[in-house]
Amino acid sequence: MRYVRRPEWALPESNVTPEAAFLNRRAILAGMGLGGLSLALPARAATDPYAAAPRNPDFADAGRPVTPEEINGNYNNFYEFGSSKDIAAAARKRLVTDGWTVTIDGMVEREVTLSMDDLIAQVGLEERIYRHRCVEGWSMVAPWIGAPVSKAIALAAPLSSARFVRFESFFDPEMAPGQRQSWYPWPYVEGITIEEAANPLPLLVFGAYGKILASEYGAPVRLHLPWKYGFKSIKSITRITLTDRQPLGLWEELQASEYGFWANVNPEVAHPRWSQATERDIGTGERIPTVIYNGYGPTVASLYEGNPAAMAAGDRLWR
């Protein structure tokens, strides 16, 4: 079991200024011409790397409003803590992240195991506003704080023979009661190709909404792949392995015809049990058309030229 020491500067969530209040105050200060005065802002911003993380201008607008934190935080899949969406309380109560480390190993020049503080210090932090599209047909927008996956795996110097990146979560049935359900092939595993990992979009997420990542989002570090269905974005990562074998994800192992390796968002290819043509925005309740690659086609479409399986349902056959 791997854990992380909570930094001394990290405040409890009860002391965090609500996002709406912070944004309103910032607007008032800007109108008074005081927006540039550091003394007018909370002292926390000067010491908290999550609050101070710069927003990446290339990913500053998802084309839709950010989903309110109170909605996002209470509508999550985290099967380690239950099969309903209402897992926030259980995750906050049970998920222990003290002393957490992440190991980067496999086909690399040097295996590394890093605490969260050390990993963040080496890869840095930035904020990105990303869409999230669940295979179940709902979606949201989140202000993630993290670093590109490519920066993290570069710390171990991958070998040229590595073709895939495998991500693995924790396994601790005493802490996570969902892992006592033996019909799931725990621990949670997911993977992407080395080319996908080198793309600018994949993000290791350490925070959200201006603060350290809450347990229900997959603390202390999760993956986010905004052009793929959400089950690919594994939570609570403990190991990243460079390999020449295509990883078999948890959901693919359970039902490959419904949850394939690629899992690229495609409104024209239905899930075997429902359409993927539209999605429900959980922030507004509005049903909206789904966009190919979840709107990130200009950045990722070239990765799949000549590979029709990458855009099909049940894509396990590609090896």
N, C-alpha and C positions, 0 to 999 in steps of 0.2 A: 504494500500500500504506500502511495507516495503523497506527501502533503506539502503545504507551503506555510511559512511563518507569515502571519498577517503583519504588514509594516506598521511601525509605531504611529505613523502619521495618518493611517486609515481611520476615518471617523465612522461610528455606527450610523446605519442608514437613518435612524430616528433624528440625527442631527443635520441631515442633508436638506438644504433649501429645496423645496419643490421646484420642478423644472419650470412650470408656468410662472411662478413668482420670480424666479431668476431671470427668465426672458423678459418679463414685464419691467423689472427693475433696470435691466440693461437698456431697454428701449427708452425709459424715462431719462436715464443718464445721458444717452446719446442725444436726446432732444434738448438737454440742458447744456450740451457741449462738454460734458464731463466724461464721455465714454472712454477717453484715454487715460484717466487718472486711476492708477492702480489702487490708491487708498479708498476709492469709492466702491471697489469690488470686494467680495468676501476674501478674507485673508487666506482661506483654504486654497484659492486658485494659485497663490504664489508658491505653495508647497506640495500640492497634490498633483502628481503627473497626469492623472486621468482628467481632472478639471482643466489642466493646462495643455492637454494634447492638441496640437494644431489640426484644423480640419483640412484634409486633402482637397484642393480645389477641383481635382478631376472627378471626385466622388462626393460633391457637396450638395447635389440635388438628385433625388431619386424620381422626380417627376410626380410625386405624390407627397402629401404631408406625412411627417413622422407620426407614427402611431403613439398615442399617449402611453407613458410608462406603466400606469396602473392597469391598462388593458393588456399590453404585451407581457407584463410580469405575471399575469394571472391566466394566461392562455398558452400553455406550453406542452409539448411532448417531451417527457423525460421518464422513459419506461423503467428506469432504475428505481424510481420513487412512486410509480403508479401508472396505470393505463389510462387515466382520465386526463383532461387538460388542467385540472385543478390540483397541481402538484406543488405549487409554490411554498405553501406552509411546510409540507413534509421535507422538501429539499432544503429549506432554510434551517429547519430543526436538525436534520440528520447529516447533511453533507459536511464533512470535516475536511478543510483544505490546509490546515496548519502543516508546514513542512513539505508541501507538495513539490515534486520535481518532475521534469520532463526529460526523458532520455531520447537522444537522436542517434540511431545506430543502423546496422545493416551494411549495405554496400557503400561505405564511407571510408575516408582516409583516417578519421579519428572519431571514435565514439565519444559523445559528450552527454553528461547528465547535469542539468542546471536547475537551481532553485528558480522560483518565479521572479524574484528580484533580479537575479543574474541574467535570466533570459530577457527580461524587459530592458535591462540596462544595455544589452548587446544589440537588440533589434529595434529599440525605440518604440514610440507610440504616436499614432495619428488617429484622427476621427474620420470615419467614412459613413455616409448615409446610404444604406443599402436596402433594397427590396428583399423580401423573403417570401418564397412561394412554397407552401406545403403540398405534398402529393395528394393530400386529402381535399384540396380545393379551396383553401383559405390562404390569405396573405396578409402581410404587414410590412411596415417600414421601420427600421431601427437605426439609431446613431451609434454604431459600434466603435469601439476604441481598440486598436490593435496594431499589428504589423504584418506585412506581406509574408506568406508562407516561404517564399523563396529566400528571404533574409534568414529565417530560422534554420532551414536545412543547409544553407551555405556555411553555417558555423561548423558543420561536421565534414565539409568538403566531399560531396557525393562523388562516387566513381562514375566514369562515363558509361559503364555497363548497367547502371541503375535505370530502370524503365518506369517504375511506379513508386508512389509514396503511400505507405500504409499507416493509418492512424489507429491507435488503440486507447480505449478508456480504462478506467479502474475496474477492479473486481473485488467487492467487499460485501457479501450478502448480509453481514451483521449491520452494516451502515445503510445499505440500500436494499430494502425488503423486496423490491421488484426482482432482484437478482436471485431470489430464492425460487423463482419460477423456472424450473429446469427445462421447459420447452423452448426457452430462448437460448440461443448459443452465446452466452456471455463469455468474455466481456464484449462490449460494443466495439465493432471494428468497421472502418471505412477506408476507401482508397481512391486515389486519382492517379493519372499518368504524370510522369516527370514533366511533360510539356505543359500540362494543365497547371502544375505547381509553379512553373516558371512564368505563367501568365500574371499580369498585374492584379487580377481580381481576387484570388484566394487570400483570405485574411485569417490570421490567428487572432482571436478576440480575447482581450484581457479586461475590458470594461465596456460600459454602456451608459448612456444618459449622463455623461460627465463624471462617472464614478466607477469604482472597482466593480467587476462583474458580479452580479447577484447570483446566488446559488441556483435559482430556477432557470437561469439562462445557460448553465453548464460551467459554473466556476471550477477552478480559477482560470481555465483557458479552454476555449472551444474553437472549432473551425467554422467559417462561413463561406459558402460557395454560392453567390447570389444568382447564378444562372442555372443552378441545378435544384431539383426538389429537395426540400428541407431535411429529409432523412440522411442525406449525404453529409450534412454539417454536424459532425460528431461533437459531443459535449465532454467536458471534464477529461481532457487528453492527458495521458501519462507517458505515451511512447509514440515516436515518429520513426518509421523504419523505411529505409531506402532498399528496394528489392527489384529483382528482375521477373518476379511472378505477380500476376494480377491479383490484388487482394480480394478476398471474398467477404463482403460486408454482412453484417448481422441480418438485415432484412432481405438481402439477396439469398443468403443461405436458407432463410425461412421460406421464401416464395419468389424465386427468380423470375417467374413470368409476370410479376407485378412490380418488382423492385430491382431493376437491373443495375449493372455496374455504372453505366453512363448517367442515367437519370437526368438528362438535360430537359429543361422545361420546353414542352412542345404542345401547343393547343390543338394541333391537328391529329395527335395520336392519343386516343383515349386510354385511360386506365382500364383494365379488363372489367372493372365493376362500376365505372362512372366516367363521365366526360371530363376532359381537361380544358375545354374551350373557354370556360369562364372561371372566376374565382371570387370569393367573398372577402372584401377588405374588413378585417376585424375591427378597425378603428372607426369606420363609418357605417358598417353593415351593408354597404353597397355592393352589388354584384357587377363585376367589370370584366371586360374581355382579357383573356390571358394573352401575353405577347411571347413570341418565340424567344427562347433563351432568357425569358423573364425581362426582356428589354436590353440585355447586354450583348446582343449579337455582334455589334461592330467590334467588340473586344475579343470575342471567343470563337466566332463562327469559323475562322480559318483553321482552328484546331481539328475540325471534323470533316474537312474536305476529303472526299473519297471513302468515307466510313459511314454508310447509311445506318448501320446498327446503332451508332451513337445517338440517333434521333428517333429510335423506335422503342416501343414498349417491349419489355422482356428481352433485353439486349445481352443476355448472358452468353449467347453463342459466340460473341466476338472474343477471341483470345490472342 
